[in-house]
Amino acid sequence: MFEGINRKPILFDEQMAYDIIAFWSKINPKVFVIHCDAGFSRSPAVAAALTSINGDSDLEFFSRYRPNMHIYRTLIETAQKLKSL
């Protein structure tokens, strides 16, 4: 199905979430595109989490896609930790 993709899977972790949030905070875009190799659950998870972190509704991502909940929760929890510092 995904010919040419021969990478070993890496579990999304808090450091990756921190890196995404730091990058997002630095550029603070109004419109954005998020892309991954397959685009089925990771991209919608990141987009939904960043939208929620930004104070907007993430419902569209959950009604149209199936966000990866591990990635979504890790991003949300990391953002909450950063806010409490």
DRENROVO-700616 format. One record per residue: residue number from 0; residue in three letters; x, y, z of N, C-alpha, C in turn. Coordinates in nm, 3 decimals. Layout:
REM residues N
+-----+-----+---------+---------+---------+---------+---------+---------+---------+---------+---------+
!   k !   r !     n_X !     n_Y !     n_Z !    ca_X !    ca_Y !    ca_Z !     c_X !     c_Y !     c_Z !
+-----+-----+---------+---------+---------+---------+---------+---------+---------+---------+---------+
! NUM ! ALA !       X !       Y !       Z !       X !       Y !       Z !       X !       Y !       Z !
...
+-----+-----+---------+---------+---------+---------+---------+---------+---------+---------+---------+
END
This chain:
REM residues 85
+-----+-----+---------+---------+---------+---------+---------+---------+---------+---------+---------+
!   k !   r !     n_X !     n_Y !     n_Z !    ca_X !    ca_Y !    ca_Z !     c_X !     c_Y !     c_Z !
+-----+-----+---------+---------+---------+---------+---------+---------+---------+---------+---------+
!   0 ! MET !   0.081 !  -0.120 !   0.000 !   0.000 !   0.000 !   0.000 !   0.086 !   0.126 !   0.000 !
!   1 ! PHE !   0.187 !   0.130 !   0.085 !   0.273 !   0.248 !   0.094 !   0.412 !   0.212 !   0.043 !
!   2 ! GLU !   0.422 !   0.188 !  -0.083 !   0.549 !   0.149 !  -0.143 !   0.653 !   0.258 !  -0.124 !
!   3 ! GLY !   0.774 !   0.217 !  -0.095 !   0.882 !   0.312 !  -0.079 !   0.895 !   0.367 !   0.062 !
!   4 ! ILE !   0.803 !   0.333 !   0.148 !   0.812 !   0.378 !   0.287 !   0.863 !   0.261 !   0.369 !
!   5 ! ASN !   0.991 !   0.264 !   0.398 !   1.055 !   0.153 !   0.468 !   1.115 !   0.198 !   0.601 !
!   6 ! ARG !   1.050 !   0.292 !   0.667 !   1.102 !   0.342 !   0.793 !   1.047 !   0.261 !   0.910 !
!   7 ! LYS !   1.128 !   0.249 !   1.013 !   1.085 !   0.183 !   1.135 !   0.989 !   0.276 !   1.208 !
!   8 ! PRO !   0.875 !   0.225 !   1.255 !   0.779 !   0.310 !   1.327 !   0.839 !   0.368 !   1.456 !
!   9 ! ILE !   0.805 !   0.492 !   1.485 !   0.849 !   0.559 !   1.607 !   0.725 !   0.606 !   1.680 !
!  10 ! LEU !   0.713 !   0.573 !   1.808 !   0.598 !   0.614 !   1.887 !   0.607 !   0.763 !   1.918 !
!  11 ! PHE !   0.499 !   0.834 !   1.894 !   0.491 !   0.977 !   1.922 !   0.506 !   0.998 !   2.072 !
!  12 ! ASP !   0.594 !   1.092 !   2.111 !   0.617 !   1.114 !   2.254 !   0.607 !   1.262 !   2.292 !
!  13 ! GLU !   0.627 !   1.290 !   2.420 !   0.613 !   1.425 !   2.471 !   0.714 !   1.522 !   2.409 !
!  14 ! GLN !   0.834 !   1.475 !   2.380 !   0.933 !   1.562 !   2.317 !   0.888 !   1.604 !   2.178 !
!  15 ! MET !   0.830 !   1.511 !   2.103 !   0.778 !   1.546 !   1.971 !   0.665 !   1.647 !   1.983 !
!  16 ! ALA !   0.579 !   1.626 !   2.082 !   0.468 !   1.719 !   2.106 !   0.524 !   1.858 !   2.139 !
!  17 ! TYR !   0.624 !   1.862 !   2.225 !   0.686 !   1.990 !   2.262 !   0.743 !   2.059 !   2.137 !
!  18 ! ASP !   0.812 !   1.984 !   2.053 !   0.871 !   2.041 !   1.932 !   0.764 !   2.100 !   1.839 !
!  19 ! ILE !   0.653 !   2.029 !   1.824 !   0.543 !   2.079 !   1.740 !   0.484 !   2.206 !   1.799 !
!  20 ! ILE !   0.459 !   2.205 !   1.930 !   0.400 !   2.322 !   1.996 !   0.495 !   2.441 !   1.991 !
!  21 ! ALA !   0.623 !   2.417 !   2.011 !   0.722 !   2.526 !   2.004 !   0.726 !   2.587 !   1.864 !
!  22 ! PHE !   0.726 !   2.501 !   1.763 !   0.726 !   2.550 !   1.624 !   0.599 !   2.629 !   1.597 !
!  23 ! TRP !   0.486 !   2.574 !   1.636 !   0.355 !   2.639 !   1.617 !   0.353 !   2.776 !   1.683 !
!  24 ! SER !   0.402 !   2.783 !   1.805 !   0.403 !   2.909 !   1.880 !   0.492 !   3.013 !   1.813 !
!  25 ! LYS !   0.600 !   2.965 !   1.754 !   0.696 !   3.055 !   1.689 !   0.637 !   3.119 !   1.563 !
!  26 ! ILE !   0.567 !   3.038 !   1.482 !   0.516 !   3.092 !   1.355 !   0.374 !   3.147 !   1.366 !
!  27 ! ASN !   0.294 !   3.094 !   1.460 !   0.157 !   3.140 !   1.487 !   0.077 !   3.167 !   1.360 !
!  28 ! PRO !   0.055 !   3.063 !   1.277 !  -0.015 !   3.084 !   1.150 !  -0.166 !   3.100 !   1.165 !
!  29 ! LYS !  -0.226 !   3.167 !   1.071 !  -0.373 !   3.177 !   1.065 !  -0.430 !   3.057 !   0.989 !
!  30 ! VAL !  -0.359 !   3.013 !   0.886 !  -0.398 !   2.898 !   0.805 !  -0.277 !   2.805 !   0.798 !
!  31 ! PHE !  -0.302 !   2.676 !   0.805 !  -0.190 !   2.583 !   0.802 !  -0.228 !   2.453 !   0.734 !
!  32 ! VAL !  -0.128 !   2.381 !   0.686 !  -0.145 !   2.249 !   0.627 !  -0.051 !   2.155 !   0.702 !
!  33 ! ILE !  -0.106 !   2.044 !   0.746 !  -0.026 !   1.943 !   0.815 !  -0.030 !   1.817 !   0.731 !
!  34 ! HIS !   0.086 !   1.753 !   0.716 !   0.097 !   1.641 !   0.624 !   0.183 !   1.532 !   0.687 !
!  35 ! CYS !   0.142 !   1.407 !   0.668 !   0.227 !   1.294 !   0.706 !   0.224 !   1.193 !   0.591 !
!  36 ! ASP !   0.298 !   1.084 !   0.605 !   0.309 !   0.988 !   0.495 !   0.173 !   0.935 !   0.449 !
!  37 ! ALA !   0.088 !   0.896 !   0.541 !  -0.041 !   0.839 !   0.502 !  -0.154 !   0.942 !   0.510 !
!  38 ! GLY !  -0.152 !   1.027 !   0.610 !  -0.251 !   1.133 !   0.621 !  -0.387 !   1.092 !   0.674 !
!  39 ! PHE !  -0.396 !   0.976 !   0.738 !  -0.526 !   0.928 !   0.785 !  -0.557 !   0.965 !   0.930 !
!  40 ! SER !  -0.459 !   0.959 !   1.017 !  -0.490 !   0.984 !   1.158 !  -0.392 !   1.077 !   1.228 !
!  41 ! ARG !  -0.266 !   1.074 !   1.188 !  -0.168 !   1.160 !   1.255 !  -0.189 !   1.307 !   1.221 !
!  42 ! SER !  -0.204 !   1.336 !   1.094 !  -0.224 !   1.476 !   1.053 !  -0.350 !   1.536 !   1.115 !
!  43 ! PRO !  -0.465 !   1.465 !   1.108 !  -0.584 !   1.521 !   1.173 !  -0.567 !   1.536 !   1.324 !
!  44 ! ALA !  -0.491 !   1.448 !   1.387 !  -0.468 !   1.459 !   1.532 !  -0.390 !   1.585 !   1.566 !
!  45 ! VAL !  -0.285 !   1.610 !   1.490 !  -0.204 !   1.731 !   1.514 !  -0.287 !   1.855 !   1.484 !
!  46 ! ALA !  -0.360 !   1.855 !   1.374 !  -0.442 !   1.971 !   1.339 !  -0.549 !   1.996 !   1.444 !
!  47 ! ALA !  -0.616 !   1.891 !   1.489 !  -0.721 !   1.906 !   1.591 !  -0.664 !   1.959 !   1.721 !
!  48 ! ALA !  -0.551 !   1.903 !   1.764 !  -0.490 !   1.946 !   1.890 !  -0.445 !   2.092 !   1.882 !
!  49 ! LEU !  -0.378 !   2.129 !   1.774 !  -0.332 !   2.267 !   1.762 !  -0.449 !   2.365 !   1.755 !
!  50 ! THR !  -0.555 !   2.324 !   1.689 !  -0.675 !   2.408 !   1.683 !  -0.733 !   2.426 !   1.823 !
!  51 ! SER !  -0.741 !   2.318 !   1.898 !  -0.793 !   2.324 !   2.035 !  -0.702 !   2.407 !   2.125 !
!  52 ! ILE !  -0.572 !   2.385 !   2.114 !  -0.474 !   2.461 !   2.194 !  -0.487 !   2.610 !   2.164 !
!  53 ! ASN !  -0.520 !   2.642 !   2.041 !  -0.535 !   2.782 !   1.999 !  -0.669 !   2.842 !   2.045 !
!  54 ! GLY !  -0.752 !   2.760 !   2.110 !  -0.878 !   2.808 !   2.164 !  -0.997 !   2.798 !   2.070 !
!  55 ! ASP !  -0.979 !   2.728 !   1.959 !  -1.087 !   2.711 !   1.862 !  -1.144 !   2.569 !   1.872 !
!  56 ! SER !  -1.257 !   2.548 !   1.808 !  -1.323 !   2.417 !   1.812 !  -1.252 !   2.317 !   1.721 !
!  57 ! ASP !  -1.229 !   2.198 !   1.774 !  -1.166 !   2.091 !   1.697 !  -1.269 !   1.991 !   1.645 !
!  58 ! LEU !  -1.398 !   2.020 !   1.661 !  -1.504 !   1.925 !   1.625 !  -1.502 !   1.885 !   1.478 !
!  59 ! GLU !  -1.466 !   1.976 !   1.389 !  -1.463 !   1.944 !   1.247 !  -1.367 !   1.829 !   1.218 !
!  60 ! PHE !  -1.254 !   1.827 !   1.287 !  -1.156 !   1.721 !   1.264 !  -1.208 !   1.585 !   1.310 !
!  61 ! PHE !  -1.290 !   1.585 !   1.416 !  -1.345 !   1.459 !   1.466 !  -1.467 !   1.414 !   1.386 !
!  62 ! SER !  -1.535 !   1.506 !   1.321 !  -1.650 !   1.466 !   1.240 !  -1.609 !   1.422 !   1.100 !
!  63 ! ARG !  -1.499 !   1.476 !   1.050 !  -1.456 !   1.443 !   0.913 !  -1.346 !   1.338 !   0.907 !
!  64 ! TYR !  -1.269 !   1.324 !   1.015 !  -1.153 !   1.234 !   1.015 !  -1.155 !   1.147 !   1.140 !
!  65 ! ARG !  -1.052 !   1.065 !   1.154 !  -1.036 !   0.982 !   1.274 !  -0.899 !   1.012 !   1.335 !
!  66 ! PRO !  -0.886 !   1.123 !   1.407 !  -0.756 !   1.160 !   1.464 !  -0.700 !   1.052 !   1.557 !
!  67 ! ASN !  -0.573 !   1.033 !   1.549 !  -0.502 !   0.941 !   1.638 !  -0.509 !   0.999 !   1.780 !
!  68 ! MET !  -0.578 !   0.931 !   1.869 !  -0.603 !   0.985 !   2.002 !  -0.477 !   0.989 !   2.088 !
!  69 ! HIS !  -0.383 !   0.902 !   2.065 !  -0.256 !   0.908 !   2.140 !  -0.184 !   1.039 !   2.109 !
!  70 ! ILE !  -0.176 !   1.073 !   1.983 !  -0.109 !   1.196 !   1.942 !  -0.187 !   1.317 !   1.991 !
!  71 ! TYR !  -0.317 !   1.314 !   1.974 !  -0.402 !   1.426 !   2.019 !  -0.385 !   1.451 !   2.169 !
!  72 ! ARG !  -0.398 !   1.345 !   2.249 !  -0.386 !   1.361 !   2.395 !  -0.247 !   1.405 !   2.438 !
!  73 ! THR !  -0.145 !   1.351 !   2.373 !  -0.008 !   1.389 !   2.408 !   0.015 !   1.538 !   2.381 !
!  74 ! LEU !  -0.034 !   1.588 !   2.270 !  -0.020 !   1.730 !   2.239 !  -0.098 !   1.816 !   2.339 !
!  75 ! ILE !  -0.222 !   1.780 !   2.368 !  -0.304 !   1.856 !   2.462 !  -0.240 !   1.857 !   2.601 !
!  76 ! GLU !  -0.197 !   1.740 !   2.649 !  -0.135 !   1.730 !   2.782 !  -0.004 !   1.808 !   2.789 !
!  77 ! THR !   0.075 !   1.802 !   2.682 !   0.202 !   1.877 !   2.680 !   0.175 !   2.027 !   2.682 !
!  78 ! ALA !   0.075 !   2.071 !   2.607 !   0.040 !   2.214 !   2.606 !  -0.006 !   2.258 !   2.745 !
!  79 ! GLN !  -0.082 !   2.175 !   2.814 !  -0.129 !   2.209 !   2.949 !  -0.010 !   2.217 !   3.046 !
!  80 ! LYS !   0.085 !   2.127 !   3.033 !   0.206 !   2.133 !   3.118 !   0.283 !   2.261 !   3.093 !
!  81 ! LEU !   0.297 !   2.299 !   2.966 !   0.371 !   2.420 !   2.931 !   0.302 !   2.546 !   2.986 !
!  82 ! LYS !   0.170 !   2.547 !   2.984 !   0.096 !   2.662 !   3.036 !   0.112 !   2.676 !   3.187 !
!  83 ! SER !   0.130 !   2.564 !   3.256 !   0.141 !   2.568 !   3.402 !   0.281 !   2.605 !   3.451 !
!  84 ! LEU !   0.377 !   2.612 !   3.360 !   0.515 !   2.649 !   3.402 !   0.528 !   2.796 !   3.431 !
+-----+-----+---------+---------+---------+---------+---------+---------+---------+---------+---------+
END
